[in-house]
Amino acid sequence: MSITKVLVGSLILGSALMADPYAACVMCHGASGEKAALGGKSKVIKDMSKADIITSLKGYQAGTYGGKMKGAMAGPVKGLSAGDIEAIANKIGK
């Protein structure tokens, strides 16, 4: 994934979150969380439990989750509230 895609995703995050917190995730992860983002380096998030999604998003915010690729998620998760994270987990998680 190019830095341009990450930056564009980050720029649209604020307006996208107003309607659907998951809307900003679609570009990389797909409409249903079916894509492995970062050129196949990420997990397919539709296979994750709601609890795992919440843990991972909070970990990305804290900088404690994601290994060497965690920097790619730093911008997109920065503005997510606890309610946004819960909404994403409810929409995509098992």
Backbone as a chain_set.jsonl record, in Angstrom:
{"seq": "MSITKVLVGSLILGSALMADPYAACVMCHGASGEKAALGGKSKVIKDMSKADIITSLKGYQAGTYGGKMKGAMAGPVKGLSAGDIEAIANKIGK", "coords": {"N": [[0.844, -1.173, 0.0], [0.518, 2.176, -0.783], [1.883, 5.208, 0.558], [0.343, 7.317, -0.17], [-2.273, 6.268, -0.384], [-2.753, 5.693, 2.308], [-2.619, 8.26, 3.425], [-4.712, 9.568, 2.053], [-6.836, 8.037, 2.942], [-6.743, 8.693, 5.657], [-7.349, 11.416, 5.516], [-10.022, 11.432, 4.706], [-11.209, 10.277, 6.812], [-12.419, 11.721, 8.994], [-14.866, 12.871, 7.942], [-16.085, 10.585, 7.002], [-16.536, 9.102, 9.284], [-18.691, 10.303, 10.475], [-21.042, 9.29, 9.344], [-20.689, 6.472, 9.186], [-18.562, 4.642, 11.044], [-16.99, 2.593, 9.99], [-16.657, 3.213, 7.347], [-14.284, 4.511, 6.501], [-12.518, 2.438, 6.57], [-13.049, 0.743, 4.517], [-11.698, 1.225, 2.088], [-9.209, -0.061, 2.265], [-9.719, -2.533, 3.553], [-12.02, -3.601, 2.432], [-15.594, -3.817, 1.707], [-16.886, -5.585, 3.415], [-14.942, -6.313, 5.144], [-13.372, -8.207, 3.977], [-10.922, -8.208, 2.679], [-7.371, -8.661, 2.732], [-5.483, -6.233, 3.849], [-2.797, -3.918, 2.984], [-1.38, -5.056, 0.879], [-1.83, -7.747, 1.295], [-0.649, -8.241, 3.728], [-1.966, -7.829, 6.111], [-4.401, -9.092, 8.497], [-7.443, -10.775, 7.537], [-10.111, -9.06, 8.371], [-12.811, -9.682, 8.721], [-12.883, -12.201, 9.695], [-12.258, -12.027, 12.307], [-13.045, -11.929, 15.831], [-15.486, -9.908, 17.609], [-14.39, -8.973, 19.998], [-11.648, -9.265, 19.477], [-11.316, -7.411, 17.415], [-11.879, -5.008, 18.736], [-9.811, -5.036, 20.661], [-7.573, -4.952, 18.944], [-7.907, -2.483, 17.544], [-7.852, -0.623, 19.663], [-5.3, -1.185, 20.548], [-3.792, -0.419, 18.3], [-4.262, 2.333, 18.481], [-2.891, 2.888, 20.837], [-0.379, 2.196, 20.1], [0.614, -0.3, 20.6], [0.035, -2.604, 19.263], [0.216, -4.633, 16.351], [2.728, -5.113, 15.273], [5.529, -4.658, 13.043], [4.129, -3.318, 11.076], [2.366, -1.579, 12.238], [2.399, 1.189, 12.064], [1.032, 1.923, 9.771], [-1.608, 1.907, 10.488], [-1.846, 3.864, 12.377], [-2.675, 6.562, 11.752], [-5.358, 6.213, 10.61], [-6.794, 5.184, 12.876], [-6.577, 7.046, 14.819], [-8.534, 9.098, 15.379], [-10.729, 7.655, 16.262], [-13.437, 7.063, 18.421], [-14.392, 5.415, 21.502], [-16.964, 4.529, 21.081], [-17.061, 4.49, 18.285], [-15.231, 2.457, 17.752], [-16.526, 0.285, 18.919], [-18.8, 0.216, 17.27], [-17.632, -0.459, 14.79], [-16.619, -2.999, 15.419], [-19.027, -4.333, 15.953], [-20.194, -4.254, 13.443], [-18.453, -5.677, 11.715], [-17.18, -7.792, 13.108], [-17.243, -11.217, 14.372]], "CA": [[0.0, 0.0, 0.0], [1.316, 3.388, -0.875], [1.659, 6.235, 1.566], [-0.74, 8.156, -0.676], [-3.538, 5.663, 0.012], [-2.902, 5.866, 3.75], [-2.92, 9.662, 3.676], [-6.063, 9.851, 1.56], [-7.74, 7.394, 3.897], [-6.736, 9.492, 6.875], [-8.019, 12.684, 5.255], [-11.474, 11.259, 4.622], [-11.68, 9.619, 8.034], [-13.318, 12.559, 9.777], [-16.2, 12.972, 7.357], [-16.653, 9.244, 6.872], [-16.949, 8.617, 10.596], [-19.977, 10.873, 10.846], [-22.108, 8.409, 8.888], [-20.38, 5.078, 9.472], [-17.149, 4.577, 11.412], [-16.27, 1.626, 9.172], [-16.534, 3.714, 5.978], [-12.885, 4.811, 6.18], [-11.775, 1.172, 6.53], [-13.444, 0.032, 3.299], [-10.708, 1.399, 1.033], [-8.147, -1.067, 2.396], [-10.201, -3.822, 4.059], [-13.188, -4.068, 1.697], [-16.905, -3.47, 2.253], [-17.262, -6.529, 4.474], [-13.733, -6.727, 5.856], [-12.939, -9.436, 3.309], [-9.604, -8.067, 2.051], [-6.155, -8.546, 3.538], [-4.911, -4.943, 3.469], [-1.344, -3.779, 2.908], [-0.858, -6.025, -0.079], [-1.946, -9.094, 1.848], [0.123, -8.365, 4.966], [-2.831, -7.755, 7.293], [-5.401, -10.14, 8.669], [-8.775, -10.537, 6.988], [-10.757, -8.689, 9.625], [-14.141, -10.283, 8.874], [-12.695, -13.467, 10.4], [-11.923, -11.729, 13.701], [-14.167, -11.751, 16.76], [-15.71, -8.515, 18.011], [-13.413, -8.663, 21.048], [-10.333, -9.111, 18.843], [-11.313, -6.141, 16.678], [-11.776, -3.944, 19.738], [-8.453, -5.088, 21.208], [-6.594, -4.514, 17.952], [-8.055, -1.051, 17.277], [-7.337, 0.104, 20.827], [-3.849, -1.379, 20.532], [-3.24, 0.47, 17.271], [-4.284, 3.689, 19.02], [-1.856, 2.991, 21.869], [0.914, 1.852, 19.517], [1.061, -1.56, 21.209], [-0.472, -3.728, 18.478], [0.398, -4.584, 14.914], [4.074, -5.424, 14.811], [6.247, -3.634, 12.276], [3.21, -2.619, 10.176], [1.393, -0.81, 13.011], [2.406, 2.587, 11.656], [0.042, 2.126, 8.712], [-2.925, 2.08, 11.102], [-1.803, 4.949, 13.359], [-3.525, 7.669, 11.31], [-6.78, 5.864, 10.507], [-7.471, 4.907, 14.149], [-6.331, 8.14, 15.76], [-9.742, 9.821, 15.764], [-11.841, 6.787, 16.632], [-13.883, 7.057, 19.815], [-14.753, 4.08, 21.993], [-18.212, 4.186, 20.397], [-16.718, 4.155, 16.905], [-14.581, 1.132, 17.785], [-17.6, -0.676, 19.188], [-19.627, 0.127, 16.052], [-16.873, -1.228, 13.791], [-16.606, -4.406, 15.859], [-20.374, -4.886, 15.767], [-20.493, -4.371, 12.018], [-17.569, -6.599, 11.012], [-16.759, -8.94, 13.908], [-18.101, -12.4, 14.57]], "C": [[0.884, 1.228, 0.0], [0.957, 4.341, 0.252], [0.525, 7.148, 1.139], [-2.092, 7.588, -0.259], [-3.784, 5.84, 1.498], [-3.28, 7.302, 4.071], [-4.319, 10.035, 3.216], [-7.086, 9.242, 2.505], [-7.85, 8.181, 5.182], [-7.485, 10.803, 6.693], [-9.534, 12.547, 5.209], [-12.06, 10.659, 5.889], [-12.701, 10.456, 8.787], [-14.718, 12.617, 9.219], [-16.857, 11.601, 7.247], [-17.186, 8.743, 8.203], [-18.303, 9.157, 11.019], [-21.121, 9.934, 10.48], [-21.886, 6.968, 9.341], [-18.902, 4.975, 9.812], [-16.347, 3.6, 10.557], [-15.996, 2.145, 7.755], [-15.083, 3.997, 5.582], [-12.038, 3.551, 6.059], [-11.954, 0.442, 5.197], [-12.362, 0.097, 2.221], [-9.641, 0.3, 1.09], [-8.673, -2.457, 2.733], [-11.41, -4.387, 3.322], [-14.482, -3.788, 2.435], [-17.331, -4.358, 3.419], [-16.062, -6.999, 5.29], [-13.091, -7.964, 5.26], [-11.529, -9.382, 2.725], [-8.488, -8.07, 3.097], [-5.451, -7.279, 3.054], [-3.387, -5.01, 3.414], [-0.726, -4.829, 1.997], [-0.862, -7.452, 0.442], [-1.222, -9.3, 3.157], [-0.737, -8.319, 6.222], [-3.739, -8.978, 7.364], [-6.653, -9.771, 7.872], [-9.657, -10.289, 8.207], [-12.158, -9.272, 9.795], [-14.064, -11.616, 9.611], [-12.384, -13.275, 11.88], [-13.184, -11.617, 14.555], [-14.324, -10.264, 17.076], [-14.672, -8.094, 19.047], [-12.023, -8.448, 20.454], [-10.234, -7.811, 18.059], [-11.149, -4.978, 17.644], [-10.359, -3.884, 20.308], [-7.434, -4.556, 20.206], [-6.701, -3.018, 17.684], [-7.542, -0.206, 18.437], [-5.81, -0.019, 20.904], [-3.17, -0.535, 19.475], [-3.204, 1.908, 17.78], [-3.158, 3.906, 20.031], [-0.451, 2.716, 21.326], [1.48, 0.543, 20.036], [0.657, -2.789, 20.413], [-0.075, -3.541, 17.025], [1.793, -4.858, 14.401], [4.676, -4.296, 13.99], [5.347, -2.854, 11.323], [2.231, -1.698, 10.92], [1.332, 0.665, 12.633], [1.367, 2.897, 10.591], [-1.352, 2.384, 9.282], [-2.977, 3.266, 12.068], [-2.732, 6.105, 12.979], [-4.999, 7.316, 11.268], [-7.492, 5.643, 11.84], [-7.394, 6.067, 15.13], [-7.61, 8.809, 16.262], [-10.918, 8.963, 16.179], [-12.158, 6.894, 18.119], [-14.158, 5.619, 20.232], [-16.04, 3.607, 21.314], [-17.986, 3.799, 18.944], [-16.124, 2.75, 16.832], [-15.613, 0.049, 18.016], [-18.476, -0.88, 17.952], [-18.934, -0.673, 14.961], [-16.871, -2.698, 14.154], [-17.96, -5.055, 15.662], [-20.712, -5.102, 14.303], [-19.704, -5.505, 11.352], [-17.295, -7.881, 11.8], [-17.774, -10.053, 14.019], [-18.611, -12.446, 15.988]], "O": [[1.884, 1.289, 0.715], [-0.134, 4.279, 0.819], [-0.182, 7.696, 1.985], [-2.968, 8.337, 0.174], [-4.913, 6.11, 1.909], [-4.161, 7.542, 4.896], [-5.035, 10.746, 3.922], [-8.092, 9.874, 2.827], [-8.941, 8.319, 5.736], [-8.177, 11.257, 7.604], [-10.251, 13.455, 5.63], [-13.279, 10.548, 6.02], [-13.748, 9.942, 9.18], [-15.679, 12.428, 9.964], [-18.075, 11.488, 7.388], [-18.189, 8.03, 8.239], [-18.991, 8.54, 11.833], [-22.077, 9.805, 11.245], [-22.813, 6.321, 9.828], [-18.062, 5.201, 8.942], [-15.135, 3.766, 10.414], [-15.178, 1.566, 7.039], [-14.697, 3.747, 4.441], [-10.943, 3.598, 5.497], [-11.118, -0.371, 4.804], [-12.138, -0.886, 1.514], [-9.224, -0.207, 0.048], [-8.134, -3.455, 2.253], [-11.792, -5.533, 3.559], [-14.477, -3.549, 3.643], [-18.059, -3.915, 4.307], [-16.158, -7.971, 6.039], [-12.359, -8.685, 5.938], [-10.996, -10.413, 2.316], [-8.649, -7.547, 4.2], [-4.885, -7.264, 1.961], [-2.779, -6.025, 3.754], [0.314, -5.411, 2.306], [-0.009, -8.262, 0.08], [-1.176, -10.422, 3.661], [-0.285, -8.727, 7.291], [-3.828, -9.776, 6.43], [-6.888, -8.6, 7.573], [-9.918, -11.206, 8.986], [-12.647, -9.349, 10.922], [-15.08, -12.107, 10.103], [-12.261, -14.249, 12.623], [-14.252, -11.256, 14.061], [-13.416, -9.467, 16.841], [-14.137, -6.987, 18.98], [-11.3, -7.548, 20.88], [-9.179, -7.177, 18.04], [-10.364, -4.064, 17.392], [-9.778, -2.805, 20.424], [-6.535, -3.799, 20.573], [-5.675, -2.341, 17.604], [-6.876, 0.807, 18.225], [-5.12, 0.929, 21.28], [-2.092, 0.01, 19.713], [-2.233, 2.627, 17.542], [-2.549, 4.974, 20.074], [0.544, 2.97, 22.005], [2.681, 0.295, 19.93], [0.912, -3.912, 20.849], [-0.036, -2.416, 16.526], [2.015, -4.835, 13.191], [4.372, -3.124, 14.21], [5.765, -1.818, 10.807], [1.357, -1.1, 10.293], [0.315, 1.32, 12.86], [0.874, 4.023, 10.518], [-2.184, 3.011, 8.627], [-4.058, 3.63, 12.53], [-3.5, 6.575, 13.819], [-5.819, 8.042, 11.831], [-8.694, 5.893, 11.928], [-8.074, 6.064, 16.156], [-7.744, 9.057, 17.461], [-12.004, 9.488, 16.425], [-11.266, 6.826, 18.965], [-14.155, 4.713, 19.398], [-16.186, 2.424, 21.008], [-18.638, 2.89, 18.429], [-16.476, 1.959, 15.956], [-15.572, -0.997, 17.368], [-18.849, -2.007, 17.627], [-19.57, -1.477, 14.279], [-17.095, -3.552, 13.297], [-18.036, -6.211, 15.245], [-21.44, -6.035, 13.963], [-20.249, -6.218, 10.509], [-17.189, -8.953, 11.205], [-18.972, -9.874, 13.798], [-19.347, -13.364, 16.351]]}, "num_chains": 1, "name": "protein.A"}
